[in-house]
Amino acid sequence: MLYRVEGIVIRSMDYGEGNKIVTLLTNTNGKAGVLIRGAKKVKSRHASLAQPFTYGEFVFFKGSGLGTLNHGEILQSHHRLREQLDLAAYASYAAELTDKSLQEDESGAFLFEQFKAFLQGLEEGKDAQIISHLYEMRILEASGYAPELDYCVNCGSEQGPMRLSPLSGGALCVRCAAQDPHAMKLGEGAYKLLRLFRRMDLRRLGAIQVKPETKQELKGAMRRLMDAHIGIPLKSRAFLDQLDKYSL
């Protein structure tokens, strides 16, 4: 069967002497694996389509297994995201997170648009850490683990201050927080931003400035949420952590 999709390359690997296999996040067919013949050859007209983070239109034939590319056209190459180390690290993290945390039938048009907006945000110079946390929240949502932050998940109280309990799936009021000794006490600014992240569409994010101490709180909170509910070791996250230490 012939497919025509918009897709973003989230993984690319060598196959044989001159070919590559790419994993696409598509707008209509979830994740799709596609063989691009000759993509490793210097003069290949499809070489650029196999580059990580490339956004394009892909036409491929697929039977019961891997698809085979017939034709493709680049819509946005995102070459800057491959050339600048910090941007490459964040983009690689989001791509690997998408690939490893979602099955083929779990990703839909909304997540595709969110990932596309995430890459565009990196290109435009938006705060890479902040938009990464926003995208992490979308992954939690797509996986069925988005936290409830508007009221206590135990008793339903809306009276603050709340604490974040990743294991409980969201907020706990002061009275119920005793049930989870590991519940996190966050500053008012960090908690408000978490609630904003929970419902924010990445396509609507404008300029945002966050204090360094608040960003550290957000990083700790999102790490706890991701580890509690996704829990997949990612090479790209380890590299991102090393990059953060080097930049301090």
C-alpha positions in Angstrom: 0.0 0.0 0.0 1.3 3.5 -0.9 1.4 6.1 1.8 1.9 9.9 1.6 2.6 11.5 4.9 4.2 14.5 6.6 6.8 13.2 8.9 9.8 14.1 11.1 12.8 11.9 11.4 13.2 10.8 15.1 15.7 8.1 14.4 18.1 7.2 11.6 20.4 4.2 11.4 22.7 2.7 8.8 21.5 -0.4 7.0 23.8 -2.3 4.7 26.4 -0.6 2.6 24.5 2.4 1.3 21.1 2.5 2.9 19.4 4.0 6.0 16.4 3.1 8.0 14.5 6.0 9.5 11.8 6.1 12.1 9.3 8.9 11.3 6.8 10.5 13.6 3.9 11.2 11.1 0.9 13.4 11.1 -1.5 10.6 10.2 0.1 7.1 10.8 1.8 7.4 14.1 5.4 6.1 14.0 6.6 4.5 10.8 9.8 2.8 9.8 11.0 3.5 6.3 14.0 2.2 4.3 15.7 4.8 2.3 17.9 3.1 -0.4 21.2 4.8 -1.2 20.8 7.4 1.5 24.5 7.0 2.6 25.8 7.8 -0.8 27.2 11.3 -1.3 25.2 12.0 -4.4 22.0 10.5 -3.2 18.9 12.7 -3.8 17.4 11.2 -0.7 20.4 11.6 1.7 19.0 14.8 3.3 15.7 13.1 4.0 17.4 10.6 6.3 18.9 13.3 8.6 17.6 13.5 12.2 15.0 16.1 12.8 14.2 16.6 9.1 10.6 17.5 8.5 9.3 16.5 5.1 6.7 14.8 2.9 7.4 11.1 2.5 5.9 8.8 0.0 6.5 5.1 0.7 5.2 1.7 -0.1 4.5 -0.5 2.9 3.2 -4.1 3.1 3.3 -6.0 6.4 6.7 -4.8 7.6 9.1 -1.9 6.9 8.2 0.7 4.4 10.4 1.6 1.4 10.7 5.2 0.3 9.5 6.1 -3.2 9.8 9.8 -3.1 10.3 12.6 -0.6 10.5 16.4 -0.3 12.1 18.4 2.5 9.7 20.9 4.1 12.2 22.1 6.8 15.7 20.6 7.2 16.4 21.9 10.8 20.1 21.7 9.9 20.8 24.2 12.7 19.6 21.7 15.3 22.3 19.2 14.1 25.1 21.8 13.9 24.8 23.5 17.3 25.7 21.2 20.2 23.2 22.3 22.8 20.3 22.4 20.4 21.3 19.0 19.1 21.3 17.6 22.6 17.8 18.9 23.4 16.4 17.8 20.0 18.0 14.3 20.3 16.5 13.9 23.8 13.0 14.8 22.6 13.3 12.5 19.6 14.6 9.5 21.6 12.0 10.1 24.2 9.3 10.0 21.5 10.7 6.9 19.9 11.2 4.9 23.1 8.1 5.9 25.1 5.4 5.5 22.5 4.2 2.5 20.5 3.3 2.9 16.8 -0.4 3.4 17.5 0.0 5.7 20.4 1.1 8.8 18.5 -1.4 10.9 16.6 -1.7 14.3 14.8 -1.6 16.3 18.0 1.7 14.9 19.3 3.1 15.3 15.8 2.2 19.0 15.9 3.7 19.4 19.4 7.0 17.8 18.3 7.1 20.0 15.2 6.4 23.1 17.4 9.1 22.0 19.8 11.7 21.8 17.0 10.6 25.1 15.7 10.9 26.6 19.2 14.5 25.5 19.4 15.2 27.0 15.9 13.7 30.3 17.1 15.8 30.5 20.2 13.1 29.9 22.8 14.3 28.6 26.2 15.4 25.0 25.4 14.9 23.7 28.9 11.4 25.2 29.2 10.1 23.9 25.9 11.6 20.5 26.7 9.6 20.3 29.9 6.5 21.3 28.0 7.1 18.5 25.5 7.8 16.1 28.3 4.3 16.9 29.7 2.8 16.1 26.2 4.6 12.8 26.3 3.1 12.1 29.7 -0.3 13.0 28.4 0.1 10.8 25.3 1.2 7.9 27.5 -1.8 8.3 29.9 0.2 9.6 32.8 -0.4 13.4 32.8 -0.5 14.6 36.4 -3.6 16.1 38.0 -2.4 19.5 39.4 -5.6 21.4 40.0 -6.8 19.5 43.1 -5.6 16.9 45.6 -5.7 13.5 43.9 -6.5 11.9 47.3 -9.3 13.9 48.7 -10.2 16.4 46.0 -9.4 19.5 48.0 -8.4 22.6 46.0 -6.9 24.3 49.1 -3.2 25.1 48.7 -0.4 25.0 49.1 -0.1 21.7 47.2 2.8 19.3 47.0 3.7 17.2 44.0 3.5 13.5 44.4 4.7 11.8 41.2 3.8 8.3 42.5 0.3 9.4 43.3 -0.1 11.0 39.9 -0.3 14.7 40.9 -1.0 17.1 43.7 -1.5 16.3 47.3 -2.9 18.8 49.8 -0.9 19.5 53.0 -3.1 17.1 55.0 -2.8 14.2 52.5 0.9 14.8 51.8 1.8 12.8 54.9 0.8 9.7 52.9 3.8 10.3 50.6 7.0 11.2 52.4 8.6 11.8 49.0 6.1 14.4 47.9 7.8 17.6 46.6 7.3 21.0 48.1 7.6 23.5 45.2 7.7 27.3 45.2 4.6 29.1 44.1 6.2 30.1 40.7 7.3 26.6 39.9 3.9 25.1 40.8 2.1 27.6 38.7 4.3 26.9 35.7 3.7 23.1 36.1 0.0 23.8 36.0 0.5 25.9 32.9 2.6 23.2 31.2 -0.2 20.7 31.9 -2.6 22.5 29.5 -0.3 24.5 27.3 -0.2 23.9 23.6 3.4 24.3 22.4 2.2 26.0 19.2 0.9 28.9 21.4 4.0 29.5 23.5 5.4 33.0 23.2 8.4 34.5 24.9 8.9 33.3 28.4 11.5 34.1 31.0 12.0 31.9 34.1 14.3 32.5 37.1 17.2 30.1 37.3 16.1 28.8 40.7 12.6 28.2 39.4 14.0 26.3 36.4 15.9 24.1 38.8 12.7 23.3 40.6 10.9 22.5 37.4 13.7 20.3 36.2 13.6 18.3 39.5 9.8 18.0 39.3 9.7 16.9 35.7 12.5 14.4 36.2 10.6 12.8 39.1 7.4 12.6 37.0 9.2 11.2 34.0 11.1 8.6 36.1 8.0 7.6 37.9 5.8 7.0 34.9 8.0 6.6 31.8 11.1 5.2 33.5 13.1 4.5 30.3 16.9 5.1 30.5 17.9 7.4 27.6 21.4 8.0 26.4 20.4 11.4 25.2 19.3 12.5 28.7 22.6 11.4 30.2 24.4 13.5 27.6 22.2 16.4 28.2 23.0 16.2 31.9 26.7 16.2 31.2 26.2 19.2 28.9 24.4 21.1 31.7 27.2 20.4 34.1 29.8 21.6 31.6 27.9 24.8 31.0 27.6 25.7 34.8 
